[in-house]
Every structure is written in C-alpha cells, then in structure tokens.
Amino acid sequence: MRHLLLICTFSAAPLPAFADEPVIENATARQSGGSWTVSVTLSHPDTGWEHYADGWRVLDMNGNELGLRVLAHPHEHEQPFTRSLSGVQVPNGTTQVQIQARCIVDGWGEETYILPLP
C-alpha cells in the first residue's frame, strides 16, 4: 500500500510549465548608407518583469551575430510589438540574414526568421 501512495503522490505533482518562446511575426530591413536598419515585430506572452521577451539579434547565415537589440522592459499590454535596430553592419554580397528572439527566462529561441535583404 505504501508504494501505491508514493505513486499517487508523484503522479499528482504538477508538471513544469514551459513558456512559449518569442515568435517573430515579421521583419524588414532597409539599407541606409553603409549600414542597415532592421525592424522586427515579435509576440510573446509577457507576464511582467519576471518573464518577458528581452531581445532579438541579427545573425548571418553562419550564425555570427551582426547586431543585438535589447528590450529593456516587458510589453505585456502591447502584443505584438515592433522595435528597430539601426547601424547593423551586413557584409557586402549578403542576400539574407536570420533573426533570433530571446526571452529573459528561456534564453534564445530555437527558431530563426530568415529575412531576405532587398
């Protein structure tokens, strides 16, 4: 009977909750002189300071970081939202980049958004 109680106790324990990673809804890039301005629209179920999307980055297709946009506060009442990053240095001849979003709790998302450059 003791084993049965242990099994019931463990099976009744709640499973850990896994939060959704930030989703990149859209991204655009505009060249200005020798650099680029990248705008990213993302959504994330921000709950406040304890859990929110806190940044996104521009990567080349080999995974090298070209630019980082830090998001300094939660956007729980503004979803989805768009923020831009100017001065991104993209090597000549590059035809596309990747965008990757980050959450303060879960870190960098596994999915990247492929952004063709005009």
C-alpha positions, -999 to +999 in steps of 0.1 A: +000+000+000+029+023+007+041+020-029+007+029-042+006+061-021+040+071-034+029+066-070-002+086-065+018+114-048+042+117-076+016+114-104-004+141-088+025+165-088+022+193-114+043+191-145+067+221-150+052+248-172+071+255-204+066+290-217+062+299-253+094+313-268+091+347-286+077+345-321+090+367-348+058+378-367+076+399-393+109+416-401+121+442-426+154+456-435+163+489-451+198+499-462+210+534-454+245+543-465+268+516-454+246+500-427+211+486-423+181+493-401+163+461-392+127+463-377+113+432-360+077+425-349+075+399-322+050+384-298+055+367-265+031+361-236+050+386-213+038+384-177+058+413-163+093+418-151+097+382-141+091+368-177+093+388-209+109+389-243+141+408-237+158+410-270+165+399-306+195+397-328+205+397-364+227+368-375+244+360-407+236+326-422+266+310-404+252+322-370+276+351-365+259+380-346+257+412-367+235+432-343+217+429-310+185+448-299+180+447-261+144+451-250+146+468-216+111+462-203+081+439-206+054+445-232+025+426-216-001+452-228+015+457-263+014+425-283+027+420-309+052+449-309+078+463-333+113+476-325+141+487-348+179+485-347+200+509-368+236+506-378+237+469-385+268+461-405+260+434-431+288+421-452+287+431-489+270+404-511+248+391-482+214+382-496+197+371-464+201+372-426+185+354-397+166+370-368+165+352-334+145+363-304+153+359-267+132+356-235+146+365-201+136+331-186+141+307-215+170+323-234+174+323-271+146+307-291+154+277-313+136+291-343+151+318-365+133+340-390+150+342-424+149+378-437+158+383-474+176+416-480+163+438-507 
